Structure formats: structure tokens, C-alpha cells
């Protein structure tokens, strides 16, 4: 297996400095892939609900 280009610690520090989340994932074995997708989806939904994307405003009566 190939060595990492960037360590997990270094990536975590960079994400912290930039004010963004960090989650290590692996496409090889599927580790955290679903969790990464769900985190992104939740963040997008929250922004839409808060009105940060008015062009995508939700009709809350139709949201499951």
C-alpha cells in the first residue's frame, strides 16, 4: 500500500486552522464514507433551513 502524502494529524491541524471539519475516509475499505456524506448533507440542510440558500427554500410540510 502507498504511504500517505499527508498525515492525519497534519490534515486535522490544517482543517482546524481553516475552520472546517475533518474526517478521515477510505474509499478502499469504505471507512467513514457514509458518515462523510451524512455530515455534508446535514450541513447543507441546516444552511437551507436557516435561509442561507433562499433559492432552495424548503416547503417544510413536504420534508420527511
WOURBEL-V589756 format. One line per field, one symbol per residue. phi: phi as a letter, one per 40 degrees, with the letter a starting at -180 (. if undefined). burial: 1 if it has 24 or more other ideal C-beta (glycine too) atoms within 12 Angstrom, else 0. Layout:
phi = ???
burial = ???
//
This chain:
phi = .ccccbcdccccccccccgbcbacbbccbgdgccccccccccccdcccccgcbccbdccdcbcc
burial = 0000000000000000000000000000000000000000000000000000000000000000
//
